[in-house]
Amino acid sequence: MGKAYLLLADGLLVEGIAIGKKGTTGGEICFNTGMTGYQEIYTDPSYYGQIIVNTTAHIGNYGTLDAEQESANPKIKGLVVNDYSEDFSRYTAKESLQHYLERFNIVGLAGVDTRMLVRYIRSRGAMNALISSELTPDQMREEIKKVPSMDGLELSSVVTTEKAYTVGDENAELRIAALDLGIKKSILTNLTERGCYVKVFPAKTPFSEMEKFNPDGYFISNGPGDPSVMSYAIDTVKETLKADKPTFGICLGHQVLALANGVSTYKMHHGHRGLNHPVKNLITGLGEMTSQNHGFAVSEKDIDKNPNVEVTHLHLNDNTIMGIRVKNKKAFSVQYHPEASPGPHDSRYLFDQFVNMIREDKKS
């Protein structure tokens, strides 16, 4: 396949084998600890602008399948793997990962000691990186300077739907207006399976436009980029809270809900990305294994000073805030992914909680 290089912003240069499309790509490098679900990871819009390092040793061994897409196409900027397979064993797979990456113009690198690379990122922190199978290392050192920093970068407007669309049965019991900041298909599936008719709106849709759908509740989706610069979404959620309709946010939606209540966010050292993150529900006392993908978090210090916001979930590894609810409002959110595709199903009760909240609100 030919030789390729990975260059990190702090100067680390790694040589490997070119996979996917031949070319050059840049983005923030981060790692995912999931043991499976590489296609779902690559198509998650929350990864837009990032180069993914898969910690699982074998990638490509089960091919690709249309049903495992979380969006129409891969959103990652590139990938780095250890052992890469063009052959696949799953008879239902549509094509090899190599053909898939070539078809969607994704540049990658294989044959890398990903254990070393992950330990390096964990100690040094997330940073920009460049993969190239066409440039020399010296040329790459100049090219990497052009890659924008994720801190202060607004990306939801890049990955959001261009036009509003609906999913589910229009005669369903409940109507949900979803603000698409980079929504995953599995989230919509979890809502429609629970008797919801969902209208998905572009990221910059004002509350007044969403309200015309006459929804019973509002959903604020996951997505990429820095939440603190998304004033348009923060303003929309503020209006949603004023209307006092049931509101549920996931991942970026969780951060936007916090910002709408005066709680700040910050960029994490290297983020949480994987299927095995332990979270404690402070309301029930129960633990959950969760699927996560975020590089920003809600400020613990601001939460302590805010009498209107209550912490509901904590990450058991580092005590970062994993869930909040707004007091005297029908609004709550979690930092992780209860739809967990891929991942464990421990947290799908949150969709039931949202639906039950809407039903109670309609009764009252």
N, C-alpha and C positions, 0 to 999 in steps of 0.2 A: 504493500500500500504506500510505501514511501515514508520518509522521515518527516517529523514535525516537532515543533517546540512549544512549550508553555513558558511564558515569562510573567512573573509576578511583579507588582509595582515596586516592591522593595529590592528587586534585583535577582531573585532566585530564578534560575533557568533550568528547566527540566526537558530532557529529550525523550521522544516517544515515537509511536507509529501513527501516521495520519489515518483517521477514519472519517466516515461521512463525506461531505463535500470538501474538495481541495480548496483552500483559501485561507483567509485571515478573519478572526473575529475577536471582539473584546467585550468585557463586562466585569461585574463584580464576581469574584470567585467565592463559592460557598460549598458546603458538603451536605449530602443527605444520607442518613444512616439506615434508610429503609432496606429491608432484605428482598423486597419484590416491588413490582409496580413501576418500573422505569418509564413506561410509556405515559402513565398517568402523571408522573412527576414532570416529564418533559413538556406535557401539554397544559399544565397548570399555569394560568395567566399570571399568578403571583410570582412566577420565576422570570418574568420578562426583564431583560437587561442583565441576566446573571449567567455565569458559567458554572455548571454543576459538576461536582466531584461525587461519583457514586462510591460509597464505602464498600458495598457488596463486591466481592471479587469477580464474579461472572456476570457480564452484561451482554444481552443480545441472544441468550441461549433459548428463549421461548418466542422469539419473533415479535411481530406486532399485529394488532387486531383493531379494527375500527371501533368496536364496542368499548374499548378501553381508553378512548380519547376523552379528556376533560374539556377540550375546546377543539376548534376546527383544525388546528395545526400546532406543532411545537412552538412554545414561547421562549424557550431558553436561547441564550446567545451561543452556547457551545457546551461540550461535555468532556470530562476527563475520566477514564476508566482504567481498570487494571487489565483483566483478561477479557478480551472482546471476541465474540463469536458471530461469524456470518451465517453459520448453520443454526437451525432451530429445530427443536424436537416436537413442539406442539402442532398437531395436525390441523387444528382450526385456524392457525395463524395465517394472515393474509400475505405477508412478505417478511423478509429479513430486516433486521434493524438497520443494516447497511443501506439497503435500497430505500428504506423509509427516510433515513437521514439525508441521503442524496436527493430524494424527491422534494424534501422541504428545505434544502440548502443549509443544513446544519453542519458546522465544522467541529471536529472532535480530535481527541488524542487518546491513544491506548498504549498499553505496555508500561504504565506508570506505577510506581510504588505508592499507591493511594494511601496506605497507612502512614507513610512518612509525610505525605502532603497534608493529610488531615491533621496530624499532630502539629505540623508547622502552622496551619491556619488557626488552630485552637490557641496556640501560644502567641502568634503575631496579630491575629484578628483578621476579619474580612477586609479584602483590598481588591483593587482592580487587577485584571490579568489579561493576557493576550495569548491566543493560540494561532499558530500559523504553520502552514505547510508550503509556503511560497516565499517568505521573507527570511533574511539572515537574522541572527540574534541582534546585530547592531541596528538593522533596520527596525526590528521590533521594539527596541528601546526608544526609538523616536515615535513610533506609531502608538505606543501605549499611553503616551502623554495626551492623546486626543480622546481617550475613553472618559466619559463624564463620571463624576462621583455619584453614588447612590444617595448620599446625604444631601437633602434639598431637591431631589429629583422627583418630578410629578410624572407618573406613568399610566395612571388609570385611564386617562383620556385617550391613550394610544391603543389599549387593548379592549376597551369597552365596545359594546354593540353600536353600530351606526344608527340603527333604527330600533324602536321599541318592537317587541314581539311577545307572543303569549305561548304558554305551555300548559298542558292539562285540559281538563274538561270544563268548558265554559259554563256548564250547569252545576259545577261543583259547589259544595256547601260554603267554602271560604274563598275569598279573593285577596291575593297578596300582591302588593306593589314592591318589586325588587329593584334596588338601585345597583346597577351593574358597574362595579369598580374593577372587575376582572373575575366574574363569577365562574364557578366550576359547574359542569353539567350534573354532577352527582348531587349537588345541593338542590338543584331544581327537581331532580328525581325524588329526593327525600320529601320535598314539599308536596309534589303532586301525588305521591303515594299516600299521603295523609289527607287527601280530600281537598287540596288547594288548587285553585285556578290562578296562575301566576302571570303577571305582566312584567316583563323585564325592560327597564328603562336605561337609556344611555347615562353615563356617569354625571354629566352636567345638566341633567334634567332638573328643573326647579320643583319644589314641593307642590306648587299650584297645578303643575301639569300632571304629576302623579296622582293628585287628589281627584282628578277628573275620572279616573278609573273606578272611583268609589270603593277603595280597598277596605278590608276589615283589619288589615295589619300591614306593616312595612318591614322589609328585609334589607339590610345593608351588607353587601357582599365583601368577600375577600378581594385582594388585588395587589399589584406591585407598587413599589416606590415609597417615598417619604410621606406619611400622613399629615405632617405638620404644615405642608404647603398646599393642602387640598381645601382651600377656603370654600370652594363651591359645594363640596360634599358636606363639610362641617355646617354650613348655613342651612342646607337642606335638612339635615338631621335635627338642627335646632327647631325648625318649623314642624318637623314630625313630632318632636317632644311637646311642642305647644298644643298640637292637636290631640295629644294624649291618647293616641291609638297604640295598640301593642306593636312593639318594635324589637327586632332581633338582629344583632350584628355578629359576624364571624370574621376573625383575623383582622384585616384592614378595617372592616366595618366596626369591630370592637374598638380599635384605636380612634376612629372617627367619632364614635359615640362618646368616648372619654374626652376628646378635644371639644366636642359640642357642649360638654359640661364643665369646661374650664380646667381639665386635667391634661397636662402636657405629655408628650411622648419623647423617647430618646432612641438613638441608634445603638444597638447592642454590639458587644465586642465581636461575636461571630454568629449570633442568631441561633434559632432552634429549627432544625429541619430533619424530620424522620418520623418513624411510626411507633416509637417506643418511649415516648416522653411521659413520665409519671406526674399526674395532677391530682390534687386533693380538692374535693368539693367541700367547702367549709360549711355549707348549709346542712348536708346530710352526713358529713364525716367520712364518706366513702372515697376510695381511690379509683382513678381511671387511668388506663393506658391510652395515650392519645397520639394522633397524627398532627404534626406541626410543620409550619413553613413560614417563618417570619424573621426579619432582621431588625425590627423596631419593637419597642415595648412601651407600656403605659407606666408613667412615673409613680413609684411607690410613695415618694415624699408628697407629691401633689394630692394623692388619694387621702393621705392622713389628714391633710388640711381641709378637705372638702366634705362638708356635712351631708351633701346630697347624693354622694356616690358610695356604695358599699362593695367591698371585695367579696366575691363568691367562690373563687377558685385560685389556687396557688400552685406553681410548679415546684415539685418536691426536690428537684436538683439544685435550684438556685433561688427559690422563693420569689421569682418574678410573678407579676400579676397575670393570671390566666382567665379571669372572669370578673365581671362587675354587674351590678344592677343599680338603676337610678331610683332612689327613694321617692315615694309618692308619685311615681310614673310607672307605666306598663312597659318598661324598657330594660333589656338585659343584653349581654354580649359575652362571647368567649374568644380568647386569643387563638385557640387551636381549632382543628377541623372535625366537627362531630360527624360529618358525612364520610370522613376517613376513607378516601379512595386514592391510593391504597391505604390500608391500615385497619386497626381494631375497631369494633363497633360499640365499645363501652359507652360512648357519649351520645349515641343517637337519641337518647331520651330527651335531649335538648330540643329537638324538633317537636316531640310530643308536648313538651312544656310550652313551646311557642303556640302550637295549635290549641292547646287547652286554655291558654291565656286569652286567645282570640274568642273562643267559644264563651268563656265566662264574661268577656267584655260585651259580646253581643246580647247575652241574656240580661245584663244589667242596663 
